Amino acid sequence: MNFASVRIITDDVDRLVGFYEKVMGVSAVRPAPVFAELIVPSCTLAIGHSQTAQLFGAGSVVAANNHSVIMEFRVDDVEAEYVRLKSFVDDWVMEPTTMPWGNRSMLFRDPDGNLLNLFEPVTGDAIQRFKDRN
């Protein structure tokens, strides 16, 4: 089995696509006005309009209502990303902080309130843990 993507359902695809294009530094592929994909080597982030959620069954997905999932992106330099993102991220949850498990992390919310963690392994154990995954 291969993990294919994470999909966010939103009422404003254009706004969310624009936000994630800035965060991820890639342009979205838009096969339909109600759907987009941001593709990087490690993952695909899909964004679909709430209209598409009805294809999965009435009430199966609710836009802008996530309170339990954190999307995480490993970066080379958390401090540099913090400086780059400060100009357009409005909702900071945590400024760069070293976590007990050895990652330097910062958390913020996208325009729909979804939580993102950009992190960089900084301790020897954390660096080794991610080296083993490559």
C-alpha positions as CSV (number, residue, x, y, z in Angstrom):
1,M,0.0,0.0,0.0
2,N,1.2,3.5,-0.8
3,F,0.0,6.7,0.9
4,A,-1.3,8.8,-2.0
5,S,-2.4,12.2,-0.6
6,V,-4.2,14.3,2.0
7,R,-7.2,16.1,0.9
8,I,-8.6,19.3,2.5
9,I,-12.3,20.2,1.8
10,T,-13.0,23.9,1.7
11,D,-15.6,26.4,0.6
12,D,-12.9,28.6,-1.1
13,V,-10.6,26.5,-3.3
14,D,-8.8,29.5,-4.8
15,R,-8.0,31.0,-1.4
16,L,-6.6,27.8,0.0
17,V,-4.7,26.9,-3.2
18,G,-3.0,30.3,-3.2
19,F,-2.0,29.9,0.5
20,Y,-0.5,26.5,0.0
21,E,1.3,27.5,-3.2
22,K,3.1,30.1,-1.1
23,V,3.8,27.8,1.8
24,M,4.9,24.8,-0.3
25,G,6.6,26.8,-3.1
26,V,4.9,24.8,-5.9
27,S,2.1,25.6,-8.4
28,A,-1.1,23.6,-8.1
29,V,-2.4,21.3,-10.8
30,R,-6.0,22.2,-11.4
31,P,-7.8,19.3,-13.3
32,A,-11.2,21.0,-12.4
33,P,-12.2,24.3,-10.9
34,V,-13.4,22.5,-7.8
35,F,-10.2,20.4,-7.3
36,A,-6.4,21.1,-7.1
37,E,-3.3,19.1,-6.2
38,L,0.0,20.4,-4.9
39,I,2.6,17.8,-5.7
40,V,6.1,17.5,-4.1
41,P,8.3,14.4,-4.0
42,S,7.2,13.3,-0.5
43,C,3.4,13.9,-0.8
44,T,0.5,15.3,-2.6
45,L,-1.8,17.8,-1.0
46,A,-5.2,17.8,-2.6
47,I,-7.8,20.6,-2.1
48,G,-11.4,20.0,-3.0
49,H,-14.5,22.3,-2.9
50,S,-17.2,21.3,-0.4
51,Q,-19.4,20.6,-3.4
52,T,-17.2,17.6,-4.1
53,A,-17.8,16.2,-0.6
54,Q,-21.3,15.2,-1.6
55,L,-19.8,12.7,-4.0
56,F,-18.7,10.8,-0.9
57,G,-22.0,10.9,0.9
58,A,-24.1,13.6,2.5
59,G,-22.5,15.0,5.6
60,S,-19.4,12.8,5.3
61,V,-17.1,15.9,5.2
62,V,-17.5,19.4,6.6
63,A,-15.3,22.2,5.3
64,A,-13.1,24.2,7.8
65,N,-13.9,21.9,10.7
66,N,-10.6,20.1,11.5
67,H,-9.5,19.9,15.1
68,S,-7.5,16.7,15.3
69,V,-5.1,16.5,12.3
70,I,-1.7,18.3,12.0
71,M,-0.1,18.3,8.5
72,E,3.6,18.2,8.9
73,F,6.3,19.4,6.5
74,R,10.0,18.8,7.1
75,V,12.1,21.8,6.0
76,D,15.8,22.6,5.9
77,D,15.7,25.7,8.1
78,V,12.7,26.4,10.4
79,E,14.0,29.9,11.2
80,A,14.3,30.9,7.6
81,E,10.8,29.5,6.9
82,Y,9.4,31.5,9.8
83,V,10.8,34.7,8.4
84,R,9.5,33.9,4.9
85,L,6.0,33.0,6.1
86,K,5.4,35.8,8.6
87,S,4.3,38.2,5.9
88,F,1.2,36.1,4.9
89,V,0.4,33.7,7.8
90,D,-2.2,35.3,10.1
91,D,-2.7,32.7,12.7
92,W,0.4,31.5,14.5
93,V,0.0,28.8,17.1
94,M,3.6,28.4,18.1
95,E,6.7,30.2,17.0
96,P,9.9,28.1,16.4
97,T,10.4,25.9,19.4
98,T,12.6,22.9,20.0
99,M,10.4,19.9,21.0
100,P,11.3,17.2,23.5
101,W,11.8,14.7,20.6
102,G,14.4,16.8,18.9
103,N,12.6,18.7,16.2
104,R,12.5,22.5,15.9
105,S,8.9,23.2,15.0
106,M,6.5,26.0,14.3
107,L,2.8,25.7,14.0
108,F,0.2,27.9,12.3
109,R,-3.2,27.6,10.8
110,D,-4.2,27.9,7.2
111,P,-7.2,30.3,6.2
112,D,-9.7,27.5,7.0
113,G,-8.1,26.8,10.4
114,N,-6.2,23.6,9.5
115,L,-3.1,23.2,11.6
116,L,0.4,22.9,9.9
117,N,3.7,22.1,11.5
118,L,6.9,23.0,9.7
119,F,9.8,21.2,11.4
120,E,13.5,20.6,11.2
121,P,15.3,17.7,13.1
122,V,18.0,19.4,15.2
123,T,19.3,16.9,17.8
124,G,21.5,14.0,16.9
125,D,18.8,11.5,17.6
126,A,16.2,13.3,15.5
127,I,18.6,13.8,12.6
128,Q,19.4,10.1,12.7
129,R,15.8,9.1,12.8
130,F,15.0,11.0,9.6
131,K,18.3,9.9,7.9
132,D,17.1,6.3,8.3
133,R,13.9,7.2,6.4
134,N,15.6,8.4,3.3
